[in-house]
Amino acid sequence: MPNPAPDIIPPDAGPLLAGLSAPLAAVSTRSGEVVNAQIAVAITAASIVLHRPRLIVQIYHTNYTHDLIATGGVLAVNFLNHDQLPLIWQLGMRSGRDGDKLNEIAYSVGTTGSPLLEGSYGYLDCRVVNAMDGGDMTAFLVEVLAAQTNGGQRLTWREARPRLPRHWADEWDRKIAGEMNVSLATMADIDPAAWAYPPAAWDGQ
Ligand SMILES: Cc1cc2nc3c(=O)[nH]c(=O)nc-3n(C[C@H](O)[C@H](O)[C@H](O)COP(=O)(O)O)c2cc1C
């Protein structure tokens, strides 16, 4: 079993956990020396204990981020600020498999080694404690090891969607249509195996 997670001061994490029904976040991760980040909205609070926040983060199998979380066992949820619209294009429309997406984005390194993106509304830096396969995606159960609310104005997908330039919106519609087909073809193919803890990255911690 891992060491217990440190207590989190509720006001640090509380504003981030409120209203998780439609967050807009960059989920960043590290596996060894490799870092990456993607956009995600499928994120929910999963703990009633205020000083031990947990989340469920749903990541699609086809994403590079998925493979890095599965091998590294860590991720950070960076909630987007109102002026971070470009990150939707940079991190949500392209894959880290096709090139380093973070080489032109400023970040610091969190407790878990995950990138913490500069200028975010705040972050929750997490390690994976379990996972459930959904066929097309994995629902990672993660516990928060560090949290910080930076402030600003949280960007939601509802607000961001109409602000997207036309060619981004067209590209998104094309991408999501293809991904729906992939999900339809794979979502019944569920692997019931439990998360094999700890991944190499967390040995001895
Ligand atoms: C608004 C928006 C919301 C998204 N939500 C999710 C999500 O909740 N889970 C997920 O796995 N992918 C989600 N994506 C898709 C990934 O961000 C996208 O496929 C990304 O290119 C994957 O990058 P990667 O291959 O480098 O991991 C979303 C994308 C956008 C633009």
The ligand as a MOL file (V3000), in Angstrom:
LIG
                    3D

  0  0  0     0  0            999 V3000
M  V30 BEGIN CTAB
M  V30 COUNTS 31 33 0 0 0
M  V30 BEGIN ATOM
M  V30 1 C -13.2550 20.5040 -24.9110 0
M  V30 2 C -12.5710 19.1670 -24.9350 0
M  V30 3 C -12.8810 18.2290 -23.9660 0
M  V30 4 C -12.2480 16.9740 -23.9550 0
M  V30 5 N -12.5370 16.0840 -22.9470 0
M  V30 6 C -11.8530 14.9150 -22.8890 0
M  V30 7 C -12.0430 14.0230 -21.7870 0
M  V30 8 O -12.7850 14.2990 -20.8490 0
M  V30 9 N -11.3240 12.8640 -21.7730 0
M  V30 10 C -10.4510 12.5240 -22.7740 0
M  V30 11 O -9.8120 11.4630 -22.7010 0
M  V30 12 N -10.2680 13.3510 -23.8490 0
M  V30 13 C -10.9220 14.5360 -23.9010 0
M  V30 14 N -10.6930 15.4120 -24.9390 0
M  V30 15 C -9.8430 14.9890 -26.0580 0
M  V30 16 C -8.3250 15.1280 -25.8380 0
M  V30 17 O -7.9760 16.3530 -25.2420 0
M  V30 18 C -7.6460 15.0140 -27.2260 0
M  V30 19 O -7.9980 13.8020 -27.8380 0
M  V30 20 C -6.1420 15.1840 -27.1810 0
M  V30 21 O -5.7060 15.4420 -28.5110 0
M  V30 22 C -5.4060 13.9470 -26.6670 0
M  V30 23 O -4.0290 14.2460 -26.6640 0
M  V30 24 P -2.8870 13.1630 -26.3560 0
M  V30 25 O -2.9450 12.1030 -27.4220 0
M  V30 26 O -1.6120 13.9720 -26.4040 0
M  V30 27 O -3.1300 12.6070 -25.0030 0
M  V30 28 C -11.2910 16.6630 -24.9550 0
M  V30 29 C -10.9600 17.6310 -25.9180 0
M  V30 30 C -11.5840 18.8670 -25.9120 0
M  V30 31 C -11.1930 19.8900 -26.9500 0
M  V30 END ATOM
M  V30 BEGIN BOND
M  V30 1 1 1 2
M  V30 2 1 2 3
M  V30 3 2 2 30
M  V30 4 2 3 4
M  V30 5 1 4 5
M  V30 6 1 4 28
M  V30 7 2 5 6
M  V30 8 1 6 7
M  V30 9 1 6 13
M  V30 10 2 7 8
M  V30 11 1 7 9
M  V30 12 1 9 10
M  V30 13 2 10 11
M  V30 14 1 10 12
M  V30 15 2 12 13
M  V30 16 1 13 14
M  V30 17 1 14 15
M  V30 18 1 14 28
M  V30 19 1 15 16
M  V30 20 1 16 17
M  V30 21 1 16 18
M  V30 22 1 18 19
M  V30 23 1 18 20
M  V30 24 1 20 21
M  V30 25 1 20 22
M  V30 26 1 22 23
M  V30 27 1 23 24
M  V30 28 2 24 25
M  V30 29 1 24 26
M  V30 30 1 24 27
M  V30 31 2 28 29
M  V30 32 1 29 30
M  V30 33 1 30 31
M  V30 END BOND
M  V30 END CTAB
M  END
